[in-house]
């Protein structure tokens, strides 16, 4: 049976290779998807540990507890939280309400207001800016002196700088918000947290209070960056550190569990890509079934002769199942190799550690074999139903 099956495949090597190609693609995709999912899950976990798991947000909910508390954050809020163990940077920020003022942003003191830019103005203490981890393309971050003395300085994103025609800080350009001039001390082109800062004009907290007043009740927040493992403890202690007399005025939002978040992301990606792999396997199975059925029609005379010499229907069924199963298993072996090489290649290119579970490598050729057997069921049954006399007359 094995010899007859091999002979049947080797008589048409090109067709057999093309038939196995569908299974190669399906199994290769299956192995590559599971391997890449396992490989990237560790990278996702690392990203969550560095960013999500080290970020705490503190919200001002004092107005919900006492209507006479317009701003619950004390003046020295940054210093109070930064004294907590594990805190790297902390600062208060809010979006300035400019509905009743001229907040047109220009790079020159004169000009039509309609020609200026409209953008959010974010008041942020130096600690909040540092907690956002900005990448400064030019200049620097304003410091505690600017905050303490309410200096008219700003930081802007590189996109806004380009729209305003500001290409360098060497000439000490100014930015005008309404009629008020500000010195641009830094241009940022990326942040790891609070991406909306790239689209905003960032001014010191004390400067915003001096020019536009305190934020609306409940409008201020605090951004805290911590060391890995300290975020949940900081979230528990921050309200008490800010207001020992009224910790209920604050709501500290700890980071989500990175393992759960990673598991959800990994599960979603795995389900999506496994669906694509299943589609490839179905295409491969259809290809094997179609080719095997064509082979049955072409070899009707051979089947009739074998039946006339004493072969039973079960023998014919086993022969064609062996051919389709061999093609599926061969495609599974090649697909497993290609899928593993794909995982290793991507990991090397991205400087990752490749992860391929042994169970995946062991199961993939078996999946190819099962795919071939399932695809060959109908053609094999069709071949076993051919009557010897009718086949020989053809």
Phi, psi and omega per residue, in radians:
X1 nan -0.750 3.127
X2 -1.136 -0.742 3.137
X3 -1.092 -0.751 3.124
X4 -1.128 -0.673 3.138
X5 -1.151 -0.776 3.124
X6 -1.110 -0.693 3.121
X7 -1.110 -0.712 3.129
X8 -1.100 -0.622 3.122
X9 -1.339 -0.672 -3.066
X10 -1.345 -0.274 3.080
X11 -1.147 -0.503 3.137
X12 -2.293 1.275 -3.035
X13 -1.105 -0.667 -3.125
X14 -1.126 -0.769 3.131
X15 -1.127 -0.720 3.135
X16 -1.093 -0.698 3.133
X17 -1.125 -0.771 3.123
X18 -1.166 -0.598 3.108
X19 -1.135 -0.737 -3.140
X20 -1.262 -0.293 -3.074
X21 -1.061 -0.678 3.126
X22 -1.059 -0.737 3.099
X23 -1.187 -0.654 3.085
X24 -0.998 -0.821 -3.132
X25 -1.132 -0.770 -3.109
X26 -1.125 -0.870 -3.123
X27 -1.196 -0.695 3.095
X28 -1.056 -0.729 3.088
X29 -1.124 -0.706 3.121
X30 -1.032 -0.867 -3.118
X31 -1.160 -0.769 -3.112
X32 -1.106 -0.686 -3.110
X33 -1.169 -0.822 3.137
X34 -1.137 -0.686 3.130
X35 -1.161 -0.785 -3.139
X36 -1.192 -0.612 3.092
X37 -1.108 -0.777 3.106
X38 -1.145 -0.638 -3.123
X39 -1.211 -0.787 -3.089
X40 -1.318 -0.364 -3.134
X41 -1.073 -0.640 3.099
X42 -1.195 -0.597 3.098
X43 -1.209 -0.692 3.083
X44 -1.079 -0.740 3.130
X45 -1.071 -0.727 3.124
X46 -1.115 -0.752 3.138
X47 -1.074 -0.727 3.118
X48 -1.135 -0.677 -3.134
X49 -1.113 -0.711 -3.050
X50 -1.318 -0.697 -3.049
X51 -1.830 -1.167 -3.032
X52 -1.107 -0.736 -3.054
X53 -1.361 -0.032 3.132
X54 -2.082 0.385 -3.099
X55 -2.140 2.276 3.074
X56 -2.199 2.330 3.070
X57 -1.983 2.301 3.132
X58 -2.013 2.159 -3.108
X59 -1.846 2.537 3.106
X60 -1.535 1.897 3.098
X61 -2.052 0.436 -3.108
X62 -1.068 -0.603 -3.119
X63 -1.115 -0.444 3.108
X64 -1.331 -0.390 -3.128
X65 -1.706 -0.551 -3.083
X66 -2.652 1.995 -3.057
X67 -1.178 -0.160 -3.140
X68 -1.717 0.277 3.127
X69 -2.030 1.528 -3.124
X70 -1.209 -0.597 -3.134
X71 -2.419 1.954 -3.052
X72 -1.437 -0.453 -3.101
X73 -1.198 2.237 3.083
X74 -1.304 2.938 -3.118
X75 -1.090 -0.607 -3.110
X76 -1.764 0.617 -3.093
X77 -1.030 -0.718 -3.118
X78 -1.037 -0.860 -3.083
X79 -1.123 -0.645 -3.114
X80 -1.122 -0.775 -3.108
X81 -1.305 -0.602 -3.121
X82 -1.174 -0.266 3.081
X83 -1.343 -0.254 -3.131
X84 -1.243 2.516 3.125
X85 -1.136 2.351 3.113
X86 1.618 -0.158 -3.136
X87 -1.446 2.297 3.065
X88 -1.696 -0.893 3.115
X89 -2.511 2.607 3.105
X90 -2.693 2.476 3.137
X91 -2.896 2.731 -3.124
X92 -1.636 2.511 3.104
X93 -2.609 2.777 3.024
X94 -2.847 2.854 3.083
X95 -1.595 2.175 -3.071
X96 -1.234 2.356 3.079
X97 -1.473 1.919 -3.096
X98 -2.003 0.415 -3.105
X99 -1.144 -0.525 -3.095
X100 -1.761 0.182 -3.124
X101 -2.315 2.857 3.078
X102 -1.433 1.933 -3.108
X103 -1.998 0.457 3.086
X104 -1.178 2.346 -3.072
X105 -1.852 2.138 -3.130
X106 -2.326 2.838 3.076
X107 -1.786 0.033 3.108
X108 -2.337 2.667 -3.065
X109 -1.267 -0.318 -3.119
X110 -2.160 2.743 3.100
X111 2.452 2.864 -3.140
X112 -1.185 2.300 -3.137
X113 -1.059 -0.529 -3.132
X114 -1.186 -0.310 3.140
X115 -1.503 -0.136 -3.124
X116 -1.465 3.132 3.140
X117 -1.701 2.599 2.991
X118 -1.999 2.181 -3.087
X119 -2.657 2.805 3.063
X120 -1.191 2.501 3.029
X121 -1.909 2.046 -3.094
X122 -1.866 2.149 3.022
X123 -1.551 2.176 -3.088
X124 -2.549 2.336 3.047
X125 -1.268 2.810 -3.139
X126 -0.971 -0.598 3.125
X127 -1.122 -0.650 3.114
X128 -1.177 -0.686 3.112
X129 -1.122 -0.757 -3.140
X130 -1.179 -0.594 3.110
X131 -1.157 -0.476 3.092
X132 -1.295 -0.190 3.126
X133 0.942 1.169 3.138
X134 -1.418 2.667 2.981
X135 -1.807 2.022 -3.057
X136 -1.569 2.030 3.117
X137 -1.327 -0.704 3.109
X138 -2.479 2.597 3.090
X139 1.385 -2.451 -3.072
X140 -2.759 3.069 3.044
X141 -1.475 2.427 3.094
X142 -1.139 2.606 -2.956
X143 -1.869 -3.018 -3.110
X144 -1.126 -0.503 3.112
X145 -1.125 -0.775 3.116
X146 -1.089 -0.628 3.116
X147 -1.232 -0.756 -3.061
X148 -1.192 -0.613 -3.074
X149 -1.805 0.144 3.099
X150 0.945 0.893 -3.132
X151 -1.241 2.504 3.095
X152 -1.412 1.298 -3.139
X153 -2.167 2.725 -3.133
X154 -2.462 2.798 2.918
X155 -2.150 2.458 -3.116
X156 -2.311 2.814 3.079
X157 -1.379 2.763 -3.108
X158 -1.135 -0.541 3.113
X159 -1.137 -0.792 3.103
X160 -1.150 -0.675 3.110
X161 -1.041 -0.705 3.126
X162 -1.157 -0.702 3.135
X163 -1.161 -0.564 3.132
X164 -1.482 -0.057 3.136
X165 1.382 0.363 3.140
X166 -1.674 1.953 -3.086
X167 -1.898 -0.305 -3.115
X168 -2.641 2.671 3.070
X169 -1.763 0.044 3.132
X170 -1.104 -0.543 -3.127
X171 -1.538 0.098 3.134
X172 0.951 1.022 -3.117
X173 -1.209 2.719 3.109
X174 -1.978 2.738 3.074
X175 -2.183 2.367 -3.075
X176 -1.911 2.158 2.995
X177 -1.848 1.838 -2.943
X178 1.176 -2.110 3.091
X179 -1.829 0.048 -3.061
X180 -1.637 2.139 3.124
X181 -1.437 2.533 3.073
X182 -2.313 2.516 3.063
X183 -1.534 2.252 3.111
X184 -1.448 1.986 -3.106
X185 -1.706 -0.310 -3.113
X186 -2.790 2.587 3.041
X187 -2.093 2.120 -3.116
X188 -1.866 2.482 -3.135
X189 -2.050 -0.005 3.096
X190 -2.907 2.626 3.031
X191 -2.444 2.609 3.102
X192 -1.531 -0.455 3.062
X193 -2.257 2.770 3.098
X194 0.959 1.116 -3.090
X195 -1.086 -0.355 3.130
X196 -1.165 -0.242 3.085
X197 -1.134 -0.469 3.134
X198 -1.157 -0.415 -3.112
X199 -1.821 0.207 -3.063
X200 -2.152 2.870 2.966
X201 -1.720 2.107 -3.031
X202 -1.814 2.162 -3.139
X203 -2.158 2.747 3.091
X204 -1.070 2.626 -3.107
X205 -1.048 -0.805 -3.112
X206 -1.145 -0.589 3.115
X207 -1.151 -0.747 3.128
X208 -1.122 -0.714 3.118
X209 -1.120 -0.644 -3.120
X210 -1.204 -0.657 -3.038
X211 -1.648 -0.622 -3.052
X212 -2.127 -0.009 3.123
X213 1.499 3.086 -3.138
X214 -1.245 2.800 -3.132
X215 -1.208 2.859 3.064
X216 -1.129 2.751 -3.118
X217 -0.991 2.233 -3.141
X218 1.382 0.074 -3.081
X219 -1.525 -0.293 -3.088
X220 -1.563 2.586 3.083
X221 -2.417 2.897 3.074
X222 -2.183 2.359 3.074
X223 -1.882 2.223 -3.097
X224 -2.183 2.259 2.999
X225 -1.895 2.365 -3.041
X226 -2.189 3.002 2.973
X227 -1.348 2.781 -3.115
X228 -1.088 2.256 3.111
X229 1.665 -0.177 -3.062
X230 -1.779 -0.122 -2.963
X231 -1.084 -0.804 -3.082
X232 -1.189 -0.634 3.083
X233 -1.153 -0.744 3.115
X234 -1.089 -0.689 3.134
X235 -1.098 -0.607 3.104
X236 -1.252 -0.614 -3.023
X237 -1.597 -0.386 -3.017
X238 -1.023 -0.820 3.139
X239 -1.010 -0.704 3.134
X240 -1.212 -0.659 3.116
X241 -1.141 -0.624 -3.129
X242 -1.279 -0.836 -3.117
X243 -2.435 1.538 3.131
X244 -1.012 -0.481 -3.122
X245 -1.383 -0.523 -3.113
X246 -2.460 1.218 3.102
X247 -1.147 -0.322 3.138
X248 -1.233 -0.137 3.105
X249 -1.300 -0.112 -3.066
X250 -2.236 2.596 3.047
X251 -2.138 1.927 3.139
X252 -1.620 2.180 -3.099
X253 -1.786 1.857 3.132
X254 -1.320 2.874 3.124
X255 -1.227 2.685 3.072
X256 -1.190 2.822 3.108
X257 -1.129 2.041 -3.070
X258 -1.105 -0.552 -3.140
X259 -1.178 -0.753 3.117
X260 -1.134 -0.774 -3.140
X261 -1.104 -0.756 3.113
X262 -1.103 -0.717 -3.141
X263 -1.083 -0.709 3.121
X264 -1.132 -0.789 3.141
X265 -1.109 -0.801 -3.123
X266 -1.094 -0.723 3.137
X267 -1.100 -0.757 3.128
X268 -1.088 -0.804 3.137
X269 -1.116 -0.727 -3.098
X270 -1.133 -0.753 3.130
X271 -1.093 -0.728 -3.139
X272 -1.103 -0.848 -3.057
X273 -1.285 -0.557 3.063
X274 -1.134 -0.580 3.057
X275 -1.095 -0.736 3.094
X276 -1.118 -0.698 3.108
X277 -1.114 -0.699 3.115
X278 -1.100 -0.670 3.101
X279 -1.091 -0.732 3.105
X280 -1.097 -0.697 3.111
X281 -1.142 -0.684 3.094
X282 -1.100 -0.736 3.095
X283 -1.068 -0.743 3.104
X284 -1.097 -0.718 3.131
X285 -1.119 -0.716 3.110
X286 -1.096 -0.691 3.117
X287 -1.108 -0.769 3.118
X288 -1.118 -0.777 -3.140
X289 -1.077 -0.752 -3.124
X290 -1.122 -0.796 -3.120
X291 -1.165 -0.713 3.124
X292 -1.124 -0.677 3.114
X293 -1.144 -0.709 3.078
X294 -1.099 -0.700 3.112
X295 -1.095 -0.681 3.100
X296 -1.060 -0.778 3.140
X297 -1.144 -0.681 -3.133
X298 -1.240 -0.506 -3.058
X299 -1.828 0.510 3.133
X300 -1.054 -0.730 3.124
X301 -1.098 -0.739 3.112
X302 -1.083 -0.746 -3.141
X303 -1.101 -0.751 3.119
X304 -1.070 -0.710 3.129
X305 -1.129 -0.756 3.120
X306 -1.120 -0.671 3.089
X307 -1.146 -0.676 -3.134
X308 -1.168 -0.501 3.139
X309 -1.496 0.028 3.026
X310 2.076 -0.069 3.125
X311 -1.209 2.380 3.113
X312 -1.574 2.987 3.138
X313 -1.069 -0.643 3.117
X314 -1.107 -0.619 3.105
X315 -1.113 -0.752 3.135
X316 -1.128 -0.708 3.123
X317 -1.064 -0.820 -3.129
X318 -1.089 -0.685 -3.122
X319 -1.056 -0.849 -3.088
X320 -1.293 -0.540 3.036
X321 -1.153 -0.648 3.102
X322 -1.112 -0.689 3.128
X323 -1.136 -0.859 -3.112
X324 -1.177 -0.664 3.096
X325 -1.139 -0.665 3.108
X326 -1.131 -0.732 3.099
X327 -1.100 -0.723 3.120
X328 -1.145 -0.745 3.133
X329 -1.145 -0.717 3.105
X330 -1.098 -0.765 3.081
X331 -1.096 -0.632 3.111
X332 -1.148 -0.712 3.111
X333 -1.112 -0.826 -3.138
X334 -1.145 -0.736 3.131
X335 -1.097 -0.672 3.098
X336 -1.083 -0.755 3.128
X337 -1.101 -0.815 -3.124
X338 -1.148 -0.695 3.125
X339 -1.118 -0.732 3.111
X340 -1.126 -0.751 3.102
X341 -1.082 -0.629 3.108
X342 -1.104 -0.779 3.132
X343 -1.074 -0.804 -3.126
X344 -1.119 -0.740 -3.135
X345 -1.091 -0.787 3.125
X346 -1.123 -0.718 -3.136
X347 -1.122 -0.707 3.118
X348 -1.150 -0.730 -3.123
X349 -1.119 -0.593 -3.110
X350 -1.698 0.069 -3.129
X351 1.055 0.784 3.079
X352 -1.886 3.053 3.018
X353 -1.746 2.021 -3.114
X354 -1.179 2.409 3.131
X355 -2.265 2.011 3.063
X356 -2.262 2.069 -3.093
X357 -1.234 2.364 3.133
X358 -1.001 -0.595 3.136
X359 -1.100 -0.596 3.111
X360 -1.135 -0.785 -3.131
X361 -1.138 -0.647 -3.128
X362 -1.272 -0.627 -3.056
X363 -1.416 -0.456 -3.025
X364 -1.070 -0.840 3.102
X365 -1.076 -0.621 3.103
X366 -1.119 -0.645 3.086
X367 -1.102 -0.711 3.079
X368 -1.090 -0.717 3.123
X369 -1.106 -0.822 3.135
X370 -1.089 -0.705 3.110
X371 -1.044 -0.766 3.122
X372 -1.122 -0.726 -3.132
X373 -1.141 -0.774 3.132
X374 -1.105 -0.711 -3.130
X375 -1.171 -0.487 -3.086
X376 -1.598 -0.018 -3.095
X377 -1.047 -0.930 -3.084
X378 -1.161 -0.839 3.103
X379 -1.027 -0.666 3.130
X380 -1.162 -0.726 3.094
X381 -1.110 -0.713 3.116
X382 -1.071 -0.715 -3.134
X383 -1.162 -0.645 -3.108
X384 -1.226 -0.299 -3.120
X385 -1.545 -0.103 -3.116
X386 -1.247 2.275 3.122
X387 -1.464 2.370 -3.070
X388 -0.987 -0.814 -3.080
X389 -1.116 -0.765 -3.134
X390 -1.133 -0.689 -3.138
X391 -1.152 -0.686 -3.112
X392 -1.224 -0.512 3.107
X393 -1.155 -0.458 3.137
X394 -1.271 nan nan
